[in-house]
């Protein structure tokens, strides 16, 4: 026990903030690397596949961890289905814009198919994740209420 350092909460909090910032920088660098290799360098997918899989894996890991501990990722109190639909349409528009400007896509049917499929997938995935999140938060609230023997 002589070698163990005692860290106060402020130091631990600052270290976690620094690590979180480093994580965000890493994710943005991966995303920029993928975009540059795919759209500017016209590299084959095999060249940047590792970065894509790492980025997808990071997203899945963070989402699962947040859902498992009941952290409200998207502020579901304010997000209604109407707002989710609007966000889905905006995200679909952004994906189509990137497809047109970065990939140079000019096929109208492919653009429409990308917009519709992206919008539907975005909406359904977020709807399911939001419902899972709400269920997990209710479960945590019920556990806390039963532990404290109070009415909730």
C-alpha positions as CSV (number, residue, x, y, z in Angstrom):
1,X,0.0,0.0,0.0
2,X,3.0,2.3,0.2
3,X,3.1,2.7,-3.5
4,X,-0.5,3.6,-4.1
5,X,-1.3,7.2,-4.8
6,X,-4.3,8.9,-3.4
7,X,-6.2,10.9,-6.0
8,X,-8.9,13.3,-5.1
9,X,-12.1,13.5,-7.1
10,X,-11.0,16.6,-9.0
11,X,-7.9,14.8,-10.4
12,X,-9.9,11.8,-11.3
13,X,-12.5,14.0,-13.0
14,X,-9.9,15.9,-15.0
15,X,-8.3,12.7,-16.1
16,X,-11.6,11.3,-17.3
17,X,-12.3,14.6,-19.2
18,X,-8.9,14.4,-20.9
19,X,-9.5,10.8,-21.9
20,X,-13.0,11.7,-23.2
21,X,-11.5,14.5,-25.3
22,X,-8.9,12.2,-26.6
23,X,-11.6,9.6,-27.6
24,X,-13.6,12.3,-29.4
25,X,-10.5,13.4,-31.3
26,X,-9.7,9.8,-32.3
27,X,-13.3,9.3,-33.6
28,X,-13.2,12.5,-35.6
29,X,-9.8,11.6,-37.1
30,X,-11.1,8.1,-38.1
31,X,-14.1,9.7,-39.8
32,X,-12.0,12.3,-41.6
33,X,-9.5,9.6,-42.7
34,X,-12.4,7.5,-44.1
35,X,-13.8,10.4,-46.0
36,X,-10.5,11.5,-47.4
37,X,-9.6,8.0,-48.5
38,X,-13.0,7.2,-50.0
39,X,-13.9,10.4,-51.7
40,X,-10.6,12.3,-52.4
41,X,-8.2,9.5,-52.9
42,X,-10.8,7.1,-54.5
43,X,-9.2,4.3,-52.5
44,X,-10.6,0.8,-52.6
45,X,-12.7,-0.2,-49.5
46,X,-10.0,-2.7,-48.5
47,X,-7.6,0.2,-47.8
48,X,-9.8,1.8,-45.2
49,X,-12.0,-1.1,-44.0
50,X,-10.3,-1.3,-40.6
51,X,-11.1,2.4,-39.9
52,X,-14.7,1.8,-40.9
53,X,-15.1,-1.2,-38.7
54,X,-13.4,0.6,-35.8
55,X,-15.7,3.5,-36.1
56,X,-18.8,1.3,-36.3
57,X,-17.6,-0.7,-33.4
58,X,-17.0,2.4,-31.3
59,X,-20.5,3.6,-32.0
60,X,-22.1,0.3,-31.1
61,X,-20.1,0.0,-27.9
62,X,-20.9,3.4,-26.7
63,X,-24.6,3.0,-27.5
64,X,-24.8,-0.4,-25.7
65,X,-22.9,0.9,-22.7
66,X,-25.2,4.0,-22.4
67,X,-28.3,1.8,-22.7
68,X,-27.1,-0.8,-20.2
69,X,-26.7,1.8,-17.5
70,X,-29.8,3.8,-18.4
71,X,-28.2,7.0,-19.5
72,X,-30.7,9.0,-21.6
73,X,-28.7,9.4,-24.9
74,X,-31.2,11.5,-26.9
75,X,-33.2,13.3,-24.2
76,X,-36.3,11.3,-24.8
77,X,-38.5,13.6,-22.7
78,X,-38.3,16.2,-25.4
79,X,-38.0,14.0,-28.4
80,X,-41.4,13.0,-29.8
81,X,-42.1,10.8,-32.8
82,X,-42.7,14.0,-34.9
83,X,-39.3,15.4,-34.0
84,X,-37.6,12.0,-34.7
85,X,-39.2,12.0,-38.1
86,X,-38.0,15.5,-38.8
87,X,-34.4,14.5,-37.7
88,X,-34.6,11.4,-39.9
89,X,-35.6,13.5,-42.9
90,X,-32.8,16.0,-42.2
91,X,-30.3,13.1,-41.8
92,X,-31.5,11.6,-45.0
93,X,-31.0,14.9,-46.8
94,X,-27.5,15.2,-45.4
95,X,-26.6,11.7,-46.5
96,X,-27.9,12.4,-50.0
97,X,-26.0,15.7,-50.1
98,X,-22.8,13.9,-49.2
99,X,-23.5,11.3,-51.8
100,X,-24.0,13.9,-54.5
101,X,-21.1,16.2,-53.6
102,X,-18.5,13.8,-52.4
103,X,-19.2,10.7,-54.6
104,X,-20.5,12.7,-57.6
105,X,-23.6,10.5,-57.8
106,X,-26.0,11.7,-60.6
107,X,-28.4,8.7,-60.9
108,X,-31.7,10.1,-59.6
109,X,-33.2,6.8,-58.7
110,X,-30.1,5.8,-56.6
111,X,-30.3,9.2,-54.9
112,X,-34.0,8.7,-54.1
113,X,-33.4,5.1,-52.9
114,X,-30.6,6.3,-50.7
115,X,-32.7,9.1,-49.2
116,X,-35.7,6.8,-48.5
117,X,-33.8,3.9,-47.1
118,X,-31.5,6.1,-44.9
119,X,-34.5,8.0,-43.6
120,X,-36.5,4.8,-42.8
121,X,-33.5,3.0,-41.2
122,X,-32.5,6.1,-39.1
123,X,-36.1,6.5,-37.9
124,X,-36.6,2.8,-37.0
125,X,-33.2,2.4,-35.3
126,X,-33.6,5.5,-33.2
127,X,-37.2,4.6,-32.3
128,X,-36.2,1.1,-31.1
129,X,-33.2,2.4,-29.2
130,X,-35.3,5.2,-27.6
131,X,-37.9,2.6,-26.4
132,X,-35.2,0.3,-25.1
133,X,-33.7,3.3,-23.2
134,X,-37.0,4.3,-21.7
135,X,-37.6,0.7,-20.6
136,X,-34.2,0.5,-19.0
137,X,-34.7,3.9,-17.2
138,X,-38.1,2.6,-15.8
139,X,-36.4,-0.5,-14.6
140,X,-33.7,1.5,-12.8
141,X,-36.3,3.8,-11.3
142,X,-38.3,0.7,-10.1
143,X,-35.2,-0.7,-8.5
144,X,-34.4,2.5,-6.7
145,X,-37.9,2.8,-5.5
146,X,-38.0,-0.7,-4.1
147,X,-34.6,-0.2,-2.4
148,X,-35.7,2.9,-0.6
149,X,-39.2,1.6,0.2
150,X,-40.9,4.7,-1.1
151,X,-43.7,5.3,-3.4
152,X,-42.8,6.4,-6.9
